Amino acid sequence: MSITKIADRKYKVCVNYTVSKGCYKRITRIVHSLTEAKKKEQEILDSKRNTNTVLFHVFINTYLEDLKARVKYSTYYNVKSTIELKILPYFGDFKLCEINGTIIHKWKLDLIKRNNSKYTIYFYESIFRTVMLYAIKFYDVDPVLRNSLAPIVRRNRCEMQIWTIDEFKKAFKYTTEDTLVNYGFKMLILTAFLTGARSGELLALTREDIDFGQKVVHITKTYKNLNHGYCTSPKSKSSIRDIAIPMFLLKRLDKYISVLPRQYDRILGMLNNS
């Protein structure tokens, strides 16, 4: 461990720690005051000791590093955003050992008072529960805390809302082909209704995914509108599938693709920000 002054109001903090027997790593941080340097040094040491006396906001940094290595970026981004906005402001300055059932219950009641929907509260609780189970497993937090992690609200599973043919016709009649974006939106609605594919799966479709010979659409990826947009694997392995499409839709897609500029690798790429 060392704190070195490298310039006026600039300090370098170096902490060496053991990963496994005979294997060591070094963490280096640059800060702007000696007080901040000492605080940062202690935070790094605490985060590597895996004890329940570590501050929650320090523990969360380690948790998110671990999570990022295990899940898709979109999942990591959603969890990180929720933690930063809804969990850290309340628990950030507590030590892990100080978090008890009473504190957790007050946080849950605060979520209800803010008029969040049942689904939203359930989502926040689920993320917090996962975080604390990680703390129980790796940071010596009292397992009794599990009893306080049960959701305070129950999420009602709603039936899937599916358009009827009449509802589809009402919406479809307002679509036009006067601009490329409107034309693409029209094809999105039509293809979604006739295939049942998710919006991200449709936005990821390329020309090669439309098999005119076999009369199917190949669903092999999904589009995420994060970091300027990117395509990734679908929600689950079972989401990779071929969907049979009627000749009516096939002809529509053929006509649409024939007027689509080659600059669009994805056939509905112009709808990303629409």
Salt bridges, closest charged atoms under 4 A:
GLU43 OE1 - LYS40 NZ 3.51
GLU43 OE2 - HIS57 NE2 3.40
ASP46 OD1 - ARG49 NH1 3.46
ASP66 OD2 - ARG70 NE 2.75
GLU84 OE2 - LYS80 NZ 2.69
ASP110 OD2 - ARG114 NE 2.88
GLU125 OE2 - LYS108 NZ 3.64
GLU177 OE2 - LYS186 NZ 3.10
GLU177 OE2 - ARG252 NH1 3.97
GLU201 OE2 - ARG198 NH1 2.80
GLU201 OE1 - ARG241 NH2 2.91
ASP209 OD2 - LYS221 NZ 2.66
ASP211 OD2 - HIS218 NE2 3.37
ASP242 OD1 - HIS218 ND1 2.66
